Amino acid sequence: MTRMPKVIESVKEFFKKEPFRGVNPDEAVAMGAAALGGVLRGDVKGLVLLDVTPLSLGIETLGGVFTRMIPKNTTIPTKKSQTYSTAADNQTQVGIKVFQGEREMAADNQMMGQFDLVGIPPAPRGVPQIEVTFDIDANGICHVTAKDKATGKSQNITITANGGLSKDQIEQMIRDSESHAEADRIKRELVETRNNAETQLNTAETQLNSWKYVSDAEKENVRTLVAELRKAMENPNVTKDDLDASTKKLQNAVMECGRTEHQQGAAANSGSQQQQQQGEQQQGEQQQQQDSEKK
């Protein structure tokens, strides 16, 4: 129990009885610190003291979003891996920025460190597989590793799980995240909508160059919708709902063209196979007739 008279008085008034003051606060803190030190050194066996991450740890992803890898209050030691990819075609390196905090956008959190993974073979966006691993040991030391699954190349950084923040700073960051929760949610949803729109644009432009059986009118409709979506994305004041609507229109048009391409392609292949079979049958009949004439 605290030694502060006002706190003792308030507790007494609330519970209508004398508070228990048999525990010396200074001794409790000292004994706890000694026990933890013994566990960390390995001198004390059979005693389990659980420590947790005070704030979430994660990385910055497309659009500046803070993607959590280790959530707040996760018991340590802990380890988690997640696979990401590139955001542009022929990208040969990726930058890994490590943050801690509770805000939805990386820029609003505290940067812990950054490094680059280089030597990624050029490939279309979304193809390379980059595995990011967060490994926090019992001492609160976090090892962050990024590895290209195709080449095995990796890069890493070592940081402290609390980033050297004081208890007051951590509590202030948590309060800030709570007070900005709604605004952060709206901002993140808009960024994710933009990311989805960009993905649909890339899909549409790739498909336009590969369609063989889609009519010119259908292709022109897709090009028009692509232009409309790009114009919407250039508008800094565009709303999430408007961007969603334009994205879905393009997505539906591409899906319809894909359906046409599949059906027409299947019909064309079926017709070619029938013609080939008929040709083979005619050749067989002609051969039989020639053999009969020879006899």
Helices and strands as residue ranges (DSSP letters): H 5-15, H 25-41, E 51-52, E 57-61, G 62-64, E 65-70, E 75-76, E 78-84, E 93-100, G 106-108, E 110-118, E 130-136, E 141-148, E 154-160, H 167-179, H 181-208, H 216-234, H 240-294
